[in-house]
Amino acid sequence: MEITYLKSLNPIELVEKPTKETIELVAKLVNNPKFKEFIKLLRTAYKFPDNGLDLKPFVGKNFDDLPIEKAETLKLSLNLFAGELITRMNLNPEFLNQLYLLVFFNSFIDLKYFEGLFSDKVDYAVTKKESVCKIMDYKHEVATFIIPYNIKYEEFKRQTRKLWNTMQDEMDEHLSTDPFKIKLHENTELAMKITRLKEEENMTFKQITEKLYSESDGKNEKLSKEEYIKDVYFDYKKLWNSPLDKQSS
């Protein structure tokens, strides 16, 4: 994605050259497969362009004054999934606004102008027992260095530098526990297909169940159960704030 980097939102002001730290953080997010799926899902659900909305034409205007339809609904939907990501990455809750900009507008406020990125500082413990207790009590996901008592600072720096790339890869791998464990995300494509058959082709749940099970050549037993099809559909509708009567057919 071509990212538009910002200095401020009110008024909207661009940054000519974003900081290295900003570029690295954005790259980490947009290249994470789970986050890519997350972006695609929300843009599809709200019928946004594949590359998001372009903020550049509104430079100089206040972001808060833009007539963005469903803005509050968008933020609510984003909040359903972003909370875990923010917690595990130890990010300031205000980072939700950054994710909102990134998902829907391919924009990101340069970290130089975004105060308090992380919500907690680096900490330490000095025994195995204290380390385990502190890690278990820590509200965010963390990575751990094991430091022998007798190591010298220069040697610690040397070994840390050697381990860092591997460690960084591991941290990126576990960027999130997986926001997509929610049932909707385990069945994203299925939910969207059921919705299309139900709402655009006016099929009943029974008809949809028979069609989907037949298309699987009888290999997916779940698709033979009408209640399962209903669950996937109504979970999807609930998420996007479209409450429906689950008893309807």
ZINORFEN-V776325 format. One record per residue. N is the residue number from 1. PHI is phi in whole degrees, 0 to 359 (NA if undefined). PSI is psi in degrees with one decimal (999 if undefined). OMEGA is omega in degrees with one decimal (NA if undefined). Layout:
BEGIN
N&PHI&PSI&OMEGA, N&PHI&PSI&OMEGA
END
This chain:
BEGIN
1&NA&143.1&173.8, 2&273&110.8&-174.1, 3&269&137.1&172.4, 4&263&118.2&-178.5, 5&265&135.9&-172.4, 6&245&154.2&171.8, 7&261&-36.3&178.9, 8&204&165.4&179.7, 9&253&-26.6&-177.9, 10&230&85.4&5.9, 11&277&165.5&177.2, 12&290&119.4&-177.9, 13&225&131.6&-176.1, 14&271&159.6&174.5, 15&251&128.6&-178.3, 16&293&-42.6&-177.1, 17&223&103.6&-179.2, 18&293&157.2&179.1, 19&289&157.8&179.1, 20&300&-40.5&-179.4, 21&298&-38.3&179.2, 22&294&-46.6&-179.2, 23&299&-41.7&-178.8, 24&294&-41.8&-179.2, 25&293&-43.1&179.0, 26&297&-42.4&179.3, 27&298&-39.1&179.2, 28&298&-40.3&-178.7, 29&288&-52.7&-171.9, 30&286&-15.7&177.6, 31&263&0.5&176.1, 32&279&122.3&-175.4, 33&305&-38.6&-178.6, 34&292&-39.3&-179.5, 35&289&-35.7&175.5, 36&301&-44.7&179.8, 37&295&-38.7&178.7, 38&301&-47.6&179.9, 39&297&-46.5&-177.5, 40&298&-41.5&-178.5, 41&298&-49.3&-176.8, 42&293&-40.7&179.6, 43&295&-38.8&178.9, 44&293&-44.6&-177.0, 45&298&-35.4&-177.7, 46&258&10.9&176.2, 47&57&40.5&173.3, 48&276&157.4&174.6, 49&301&153.4&-179.5, 50&304&-32.2&-178.9, 51&260&14.1&179.1, 52&78&176.0&179.0, 53&275&147.3&-177.4, 54&268&122.2&179.7, 55&272&-15.8&-173.1, 56&304&-39.2&180.0, 57&297&-13.7&-176.0, 58&255&12.6&178.7, 59&304&133.1&-179.6, 60&98&-18.8&177.5, 61&266&163.4&177.1, 62&277&129.1&-180.0, 63&301&-38.0&-177.8, 64&295&-18.1&-178.0, 65&266&-6.8&-177.5, 66&288&136.9&-179.0, 67&280&70.2&-178.0, 68&271&111.4&-178.3, 69&294&142.8&176.3, 70&62&23.6&-176.3, 71&303&-45.6&-177.7, 72&291&-37.9&177.8, 73&295&-39.4&178.3, 74&299&-45.7&-179.1, 75&295&-38.8&179.0, 76&296&-45.0&179.5, 77&297&-43.3&179.1, 78&297&-39.6&-178.3, 79&297&-30.5&180.0, 80&299&-31.4&-175.5, 81&252&-25.3&-172.7, 82&281&-23.4&-175.4, 83&304&-45.8&-178.7, 84&294&-40.3&179.3, 85&299&-45.0&179.9, 86&296&-40.8&-179.9, 87&295&-47.7&-175.8, 88&292&-30.0&179.6, 89&270&1.3&177.0, 90&62&39.9&-176.5, 91&263&153.0&174.8, 92&300&136.3&178.6, 93&307&-27.5&178.6, 94&295&-12.3&179.9, 95&295&-16.7&175.9, 96&304&-36.2&179.0, 97&295&-35.3&177.6, 98&294&-43.0&179.5, 99&295&-38.4&177.7, 100&301&-47.1&179.2, 101&296&-41.4&-176.2, 102&291&-45.0&-176.5, 103&292&-45.6&-170.7, 104&260&-17.2&-175.8, 105&229&7.0&-178.9, 106&50&35.9&-177.6, 107&235&158.3&-177.5, 108&204&132.5&177.7, 109&283&125.2&179.3, 110&306&135.6&-176.0, 111&299&-20.9&176.6, 112&297&-27.3&-177.4, 113&249&10.3&179.6, 114&243&105.9&-173.1, 115&282&146.0&172.1, 116&63&53.9&-178.5, 117&301&-49.8&-177.7, 118&261&144.9&-175.1, 119&270&-16.4&179.2, 120&225&155.3&179.7, 121&269&168.3&174.9, 122&296&140.2&-178.4, 123&229&176.5&-179.8, 124&209&163.1&173.2, 125&220&154.5&-170.0, 126&245&0.9&174.4, 127&222&163.6&179.0, 128&299&-42.7&-178.5, 129&296&-46.8&-179.3, 130&294&-36.1&179.7, 131&297&-46.7&-179.6, 132&297&-44.8&-179.0, 133&297&-43.1&-177.7, 134&292&-39.4&178.9, 135&296&-43.8&-178.4, 136&292&-30.7&-179.6, 137&275&-14.1&-176.9, 138&290&130.5&-173.5, 139&283&-14.4&-179.5, 140&253&163.6&171.2, 141&287&143.6&-178.1, 142&224&164.1&169.4, 143&244&153.3&-171.6, 144&232&132.7&167.7, 145&264&138.9&174.6, 146&257&115.1&-172.2, 147&246&115.2&175.6, 148&298&144.8&-177.2, 149&300&-33.4&-171.1, 150&266&8.1&-177.6, 151&285&145.2&177.7, 152&272&154.7&-175.5, 153&302&-44.8&-178.6, 154&297&-38.6&178.4, 155&291&-36.7&176.6, 156&298&-44.1&178.3, 157&298&-41.7&-178.3, 158&297&-47.1&-178.7, 159&291&-36.7&178.4, 160&297&-43.5&179.3, 161&299&-38.5&-179.3, 162&291&-36.1&-177.0, 163&275&-18.7&-165.6, 164&301&-46.5&-177.1, 165&299&-43.8&178.1, 166&297&-42.9&179.7, 167&296&-40.4&179.5, 168&297&-40.2&177.2, 169&299&-41.4&179.2, 170&295&-39.7&179.4, 171&294&-40.7&178.1, 172&296&-36.1&179.6, 173&299&-33.6&-177.9, 174&250&35.2&-179.1, 175&305&-34.0&176.6, 176&216&149.0&173.8, 177&302&-31.9&176.3, 178&130&94.3&179.1, 179&300&-13.4&-174.2, 180&268&12.2&173.4, 181&290&-23.0&176.0, 182&303&141.4&-172.4, 183&309&-39.8&-178.8, 184&305&-44.2&-173.8, 185&283&-21.9&174.2, 186&287&-16.7&-175.0, 187&226&34.4&-173.5, 188&306&-56.1&-177.5, 189&295&-39.0&179.3, 190&297&-44.9&-179.1, 191&299&-41.5&-178.9, 192&291&-36.4&179.2, 193&291&-44.0&178.2, 194&300&-43.4&179.8, 195&299&-42.1&178.7, 196&297&-45.5&-179.7, 197&296&-37.6&-177.5, 198&287&-46.4&-169.5, 199&263&-26.1&-179.6, 200&259&-31.4&-179.9, 201&253&0.9&173.6, 202&56&37.8&178.1, 203&274&149.2&174.7, 204&280&165.6&178.7, 205&298&-35.4&178.9, 206&297&-44.6&178.9, 207&296&-41.2&179.4, 208&296&-44.1&179.8, 209&301&-47.1&-179.2, 210&297&-40.7&-178.7, 211&294&-48.8&-176.8, 212&293&-40.1&179.1, 213&295&-39.7&178.6, 214&295&-41.2&-179.5, 215&294&-24.8&178.4, 216&274&4.3&-177.6, 217&58&30.8&177.6, 218&72&14.8&-176.3, 219&268&-20.3&-179.8, 220&253&98.8&-174.6, 221&297&-31.3&179.8, 222&302&-37.1&-175.7, 223&288&-7.3&178.3, 224&273&-6.3&-175.7, 225&255&116.5&-178.6, 226&298&-35.9&-179.6, 227&297&-36.7&178.2, 228&295&-43.9&179.2, 229&299&-40.9&177.8, 230&297&-44.2&-178.8, 231&301&-45.8&-179.4, 232&298&-44.0&-178.4, 233&296&-48.9&-175.5, 234&287&-28.8&173.1, 235&297&-41.4&179.2, 236&296&-46.3&-178.5, 237&293&-38.0&179.1, 238&297&-42.2&-177.9, 239&299&-40.4&-176.8, 240&267&26.0&170.8, 241&58&42.3&175.2, 242&235&72.0&-176.9, 243&301&132.4&179.5, 244&230&161.3&176.3, 245&283&110.9&-175.3, 246&294&-13.1&-179.3, 247&274&-10.0&-178.5, 248&290&158.7&-177.7, 249&250&999&NA
END
